[in-house]
Every structure is written in C-alpha cells, then in structure tokens.
Amino acid sequence: MQDDFHRYEPRAGHGLAHDPFNAIVGPRPIGWISSISASGQVNLAPYSFFNAFNYVPPLIGFASIDAKDTLRNIEETGEFVWNLVTRPLAEAMNQTCAAVPPGVNEFELAGLATARCSQVQVPRVALSPVAMECRKTQVLQLQGHDGSKVSTWLVLGEVVAVHIAKHLLKDGVYQTAEAEPVLRGGGPADYFQITPEQLFRMRRPG
C-alpha cells in the first residue's frame, strides 16, 4: 500500500509535471475583484485563492501573490468589489488575467460595461448577476512556519452591500447553480462549471 501513494515535501519539490497543490484544493471560487486607485484608475482582476470567512459581519477575502495593482488600490482607498464569474463571462474574465501595465483599464480590455455601486466608489461588472461591495478590514502578509515572510498578502473585507439578479432568487432562496458559476481547478488551464444536475442535499444531524 505504501507504493500506492506519491509522496513529496513541498520545499524539496513535487517531482511532477505540474504542482498538484491548487488542483487538490479545488475547485475554488474565483475572486473577480474590481478596485480603483486614489487617482481614479479602475482595475479588474481574477484571483484563484478566494473565499468567504465569516457570517456576521460577512467577511470575504483573497490572496494576492505579489503586490499587484488590486492590492495597492485597496490599500489606497479601502474599497473593493467581488463580482461573480459565470459561464457566459468566463472568456471575459480570462481576458482580465492579462499582464498589462498599471494604466490599462481591464473593463475596457475585456469589453465589459461597468455599473455603479451604492456604498463604495468602485464600479462592478454590469453583466455579473451577483456582486458584493466591500470595505477593507485587514491586509495580512503571509509567512511560513519559520516566520519568514512570503510575497503574498491576504486581503479581507466586510461586505457592506450585495447585488443579486432577481431571477436567481426562488422563494427567497438564492439558487447557486442557476447562476452557472465558474470555479478554478488545477493545472495551467482547468476550470469547472456548476450546473443544477450536480446538486444534492444533506441536512445536518440533530
């Protein structure tokens, strides 16, 4: 049975064609984050390390590997917006991955219209059926178990306003699969789509 497992220590390398870490921890929701600089420069970028962390108050966060425009904008203004990536928006989201100079507006690059938010100055993706307006709560530089700092920052924000397309609400319940959300998988180009056929239910015991 011991030979049935591939074992490795990350610091020594994985010995595979592609690092399996982000394929194992997946698929993951995509943090499609819009932000704006203090001078008014708009930015839109996807982050594959993203999730929700708390109910009350609602907190979401993403990890910025290296200090990118999104991180700098949020540190300047204290605001950002999470936009849901759906299957119809997947190709546009992919366009916003492009490594472009700081002055490039990714909304324009991907041909995406903006919509105004109610509580923050940051625009949201007009065609995204769900968006969460956020105010920064913490920015934490991550570190290894030995205390050494790594070039990754965890950005956390409190959700202060939510936009949901009404067709995704049925009897007051948000229909996750109906939105056709896209999730990030492993490998250099793997994504997953959630559809209603994958839905199953389990009630908590007790």
C-alpha positions in Angstrom: 0.0 0.0 0.0 2.9 2.4 0.6 3.8 2.3 -3.1 0.2 3.4 -4.0 1.0 7.0 -2.9 3.1 9.7 -4.5 4.8 11.4 -1.5 6.8 14.7 -1.5 7.8 17.5 0.7 6.9 20.9 -0.9 10.2 22.6 0.0 12.1 19.9 -1.9 9.8 19.9 -5.0 6.9 17.8 -6.1 8.5 15.8 -8.9 5.5 16.1 -11.1 4.8 17.8 -14.4 2.7 20.4 -12.6 2.3 21.4 -8.9 -0.7 19.5 -7.7 -1.4 21.8 -4.7 -4.0 24.0 -6.3 -5.6 21.0 -8.1 -6.1 19.2 -4.8 -7.6 22.3 -3.1 -10.2 22.8 -5.7 -12.2 23.7 -7.5 -12.2 27.1 -5.9 -14.5 30.1 -6.3 -12.9 32.9 -8.3 -12.2 36.3 -6.7 -13.0 38.6 -9.6 -12.1 41.8 -7.9 -12.7 45.3 -9.1 -10.9 48.2 -7.4 -9.9 51.8 -8.0 -6.8 53.8 -7.2 -6.8 57.0 -5.2 -6.3 58.8 -8.6 -9.3 57.1 -10.1 -7.7 54.4 -12.2 -10.0 51.4 -12.4 -8.7 47.8 -12.2 -10.4 44.3 -12.6 -8.5 41.1 -11.9 -9.3 37.5 -11.0 -7.8 35.7 -8.0 -7.9 31.9 -7.6 -7.3 32.0 -3.9 -10.6 33.4 -2.7 -13.4 32.5 -0.3 -15.9 33.6 2.4 -14.7 33.6 6.0 -17.5 34.8 8.3 -21.3 35.3 8.6 -21.7 38.3 10.9 -20.3 40.5 9.8 -20.0 38.9 6.3 -16.2 38.8 5.5 -14.7 37.7 2.3 -11.0 37.6 1.2 -8.5 36.8 -1.4 -4.7 36.3 -1.6 -2.6 38.5 -3.8 0.6 36.7 -4.8 3.0 39.6 -5.2 2.0 43.2 -4.6 -0.3 43.8 -7.6 -2.5 46.8 -8.7 -5.5 45.4 -6.8 -3.6 45.2 -3.5 -2.2 48.7 -4.0 -5.6 50.2 -4.9 -7.3 48.6 -1.8 -4.6 49.9 0.5 -5.1 53.4 -1.0 -8.9 53.5 -1.0 -10.0 50.8 1.4 -12.7 49.5 -1.0 -13.2 46.7 -3.5 -16.0 44.7 -5.2 -16.3 41.0 -5.7 -18.0 40.0 -9.0 -19.4 36.5 -9.7 -17.8 34.8 -12.7 -20.4 32.9 -14.6 -20.0 30.6 -17.7 -21.1 33.4 -20.1 -18.5 35.7 -18.5 -15.6 33.2 -18.4 -13.9 34.3 -21.5 -14.1 38.0 -20.4 -12.7 37.0 -17.0 -9.8 35.3 -18.7 -9.0 38.5 -20.7 -8.7 40.3 -17.4 -5.9 37.9 -16.4 -3.6 39.6 -19.0 -0.3 41.0 -17.7 -0.8 44.6 -18.7 0.7 47.9 -17.5 -1.0 49.6 -14.5 -2.6 52.3 -16.6 -4.7 49.7 -18.6 -8.4 49.5 -17.7 -9.3 45.8 -17.7 -13.0 46.6 -18.1 -12.3 48.1 -21.5 -9.7 45.4 -22.3 -12.4 42.7 -21.9 -15.2 44.7 -23.4 -17.1 44.8 -20.1 -19.6 47.5 -19.1 -19.5 48.9 -15.6 -22.3 49.5 -13.1 -22.3 51.9 -10.1 -22.3 50.6 -6.6 -24.3 52.0 -3.7 -21.8 52.1 -0.8 -18.3 52.2 -2.5 -16.8 54.2 -5.3 -15.5 51.1 -7.1 -17.6 50.0 -10.1 -18.9 46.5 -10.5 -19.2 44.3 -13.6 -22.6 45.2 -15.1 -23.3 41.7 -16.6 -22.3 39.8 -13.4 -25.5 38.6 -11.7 -24.0 38.9 -8.2 -21.7 41.4 -6.7 -20.5 42.3 -3.2 -19.3 45.7 -2.2 -16.6 45.6 0.4 -14.6 47.8 2.7 -11.2 46.6 3.7 -10.8 45.2 7.2 -7.3 43.7 7.2 -4.3 43.2 4.9 -2.0 40.5 6.2 1.4 39.5 4.7 1.6 35.7 4.9 4.5 33.8 6.4 5.9 30.3 6.6 6.0 28.2 9.8 9.5 29.5 10.5 8.2 33.1 10.5 9.8 34.1 7.2 7.6 36.5 5.2 6.4 35.4 1.8 5.4 37.7 -1.1 1.7 37.1 -0.7 -0.9 39.2 1.0 -4.3 38.1 2.4 -6.9 40.9 1.8 -10.0 40.7 3.9 -13.1 42.9 3.5 -16.5 43.4 5.1 -19.4 43.1 2.7 -21.4 46.3 3.0 -23.8 45.8 0.1 -24.9 42.9 -2.1 -26.4 42.9 -5.6 -28.3 39.8 -6.7 -30.2 39.4 -10.0 -33.8 38.6 -9.1 -34.1 35.6 -11.4 -31.6 33.8 -9.1 -33.9 34.1 -6.1 -36.7 31.4 -5.7 -39.0 31.8 -2.7 -36.3 33.9 -1.1 -33.6 31.3 -1.5 -30.5 32.1 -3.7 -30.1 29.4 -6.4 -26.4 28.8 -6.6 -26.4 26.5 -9.7 -28.8 28.7 -11.7 -26.1 31.3 -11.9 -23.7 28.9 -13.7 -20.7 29.9 -11.5 -17.2 29.1 -12.8 -14.6 27.7 -10.4 -10.9 27.4 -10.8 -9.3 24.0 -10.9 -5.7 22.9 -11.0 -3.4 22.6 -13.9 -2.5 25.5 -16.2 -6.0 26.0 -17.7 -8.6 24.0 -15.8 -11.9 25.4 -14.8 -15.2 23.9 -13.6 -18.8 24.9 -14.1 -21.6 24.2 -11.6 -25.0 23.2 -13.1 -28.2 22.1 -11.4 -27.5 18.5 -12.2 -24.7 18.4 -9.7 -26.9 19.5 -6.8 -27.6 17.1 -3.9 -28.8 17.9 -0.3 -27.8 16.7 3.1 -29.3 18.0 6.3 -27.1 18.5 9.4 -27.7 15.8 12.1 -29.5 16.6 15.3 
